[in-house]
Amino acid sequence: MAEKKTAKKMAENEVFGKHGIGSKKALAVILSKFEVFKEPKVSSEQYATDAEIAAEVLWNVYMANDIGKVSADLGCGTGILGIGMLLLGARKVFFVDYDSKALEIAKNNLEKAKSESSIAGKAIFICESIKSFNEKVDLVVQNPPFGVKIRHMDKMFLEKAFEISNVIYSFHKSESKGFIDKFSRGNGFKVTNVWEFEFPLKATLAYHTKKIKRIKVSCFRIEKS
């Protein structure tokens, strides 16, 4: 029994690709070294994606054989998800964000990643609203605004993802499960997997009273029906 458990653990943690990442833990270590927002914008709900959570989700993407030849990180911010896809073997990743300063940080983070591991894929940085992005891709991985400051912003990101890809991994508040399921079905997609997390939001803004606030967030795997 112990041998079976060990074999299963190895299968969950090893990558048998040509890239340099050998485990989910190694991926998380690289992602944890990335620079985050210097001046996060409240209106855009800018916050850093936790490295451990990003690694967990990206590992699930890899193990499901969903790492696309061409992928997109919509509202990429400082690039943790898109760079993670490159580290796991994506051939091309579009990094799309309207914030030029965030994209500069993402570019710097990509250079850091290259110093830690081999990356053969191509990164394309696009400074524009996701509404203007119309490239067809194999996969979208995104952590959009939750729609707290700008109502339905998360819906807009999902709509764009539905337009350009057949497979989507998207973060949303866990309380939105019913809406995500219904909205996906209404657009010819279905939710196949849901992973739940206690998302740590670090105190980066002046009005934050706690060093870290944790909120319930889920990552949804959605595919075309």
Buried (B, 14 or more C-beta within 10 A) or exposed (E): EEEEEEEEEEEEBEBEEEBBBBBBEBBBBBBEEBBBBEEBBEEBBBBBBBBBBBBBBBBBBBBEEBBBEBBBBBBBBBBBBBBBBBBBBBBBBBBBBBBEBBBBBBBBBBEBBBEBBEBEBEBEBBBEEBEEBEEEBBBBBBBBBBBEEEEEBBBBBBBBBBEBBBBBBBBBBBEBBEBBBEBBEEBEBEBEEBBEBEBBBBEBEEEEEEEEEEEEBBBBBBBEE
